[in-house]
Amino acid sequence: MRRLPPFIALLACVMPVIVCHASEKDELALVMRQLDQVQAGLDRARVVANQNQDARFYFDYQQATRDIATMKRGISTYLEPSRAQPNTGSASVTGQYRAQEPAWR
């Protein structure tokens, strides 16, 4: 029986992971589209609710819209993470290296 070259064996092990990762992205993209549809439904319901002012209880459309936006922002951040930005902290090079006594004392 013939053995597989190491590269082919490694590729065979990695391929299922790549397929699962693509499937996860597809599913999350579907969730994003569904959240858009939910938002559109909330907007339509808000228009109808504004016509009926005699209700005893009211649905908090603003909070629901904020929650949908939060979910969409979280999914977008996961799907397209931002690159690390260079550190522009307050530490700067002074150019002054002369001291009266060693810094390690």
Secondary structure, 3 states (H helix, E strand, C coil): CCCCCHHHHHHHHHHHHHHHHHHHHHHHHHHHHHHHHHHHHHHHHHHHHHHCCCCCCCCCHHHHHHHHHHHHHHHHHHHCCCCCCCCCCCCCCCCCCCCCCCCCC
